[in-house]
Every structure is written in structure tokens, then in C-alpha cells.
Amino acid sequence: MRFARAGEDQSGEVRLADLTRLADVLVSDAGMVSYRIRGGMSAGRPILKLDVDTAVMLVCQSCLESYQQEMRISRVFPVARDEKQLGLWERDDPLLDALVADPELDVLMLVEDEILLSLPVVPRHAEGECGQAGF
Ligand SMILES: [Zn+2]
């Protein structure tokens, strides 16, 4: 909460191999994930802004070749004081994706969750690149 209000800024890198739930669904766990998390205020609420930048190996469901999928994720999470406040916010906006303030917030878990949520449901080469050998 203080992190959000003070507009603090934390960034780092983690190996894909260390995000085990994610590594399980990838063709290769080689590679790195860069992330940045910043605090701030929006509409009177403390927020955390998360940016994730990585590239993962997936299997194209058209040609069954593996390919590299670039991922740039940018998310903003309002931060509720406690579960009660979160409940009130979610009653107003059932789709709200908010966090509860937690001094022990696991940034890496959040990063991993967001990558998992952002993986394509049906991975495919970009248009025009399918079925072509090499890069
Ligand atoms: Zn393909």
C-alpha cells in the first residue's frame, strides 16, 4: 500500500526456468523475463502498474513447429486496503482485477500469473510466417 502511494518503482529480471508453472507449458524454459512494477494513484485509489516483457517458445497449432512469441504485458491493478474493501469494489465492478494490499506481495507470482493469462489460447505463427522454415 505504501509502495503504491509513494509511487515507488521496482524492476528486475527472472529466468523463465524459475517460473515453474509457466515453464511447464512452454516448449523451452530458456530465456528471461523483465518486469517493472510501479506504484501510483488512479481515481483516488492506490494502484500498481505492472509491465512484463519476455519471449516464450510455443508450438504453432497450424504447423506444429515451435516458434517464439514476443509478449509485452501492461496491467494496472487497484490495491484494496483489505478483503472488505475489495468486496465493495467488486460489487460495483465485477470485472475489476484488484489486489489486496499485502506487505509480502509476491511480485514474481504476479508476473507469472499475468504471463500465463496472456498466453494465446491457440498459439500460432504470425500471419505469413507459418510453414516457413527458419526465422
Ligand atoms: Zn505455424
Residues whose N, C-alpha, C, O or C-beta is under 5 A from the ligand:
A	BS01	ZN	C60 S62 C63 H125 C130 G131
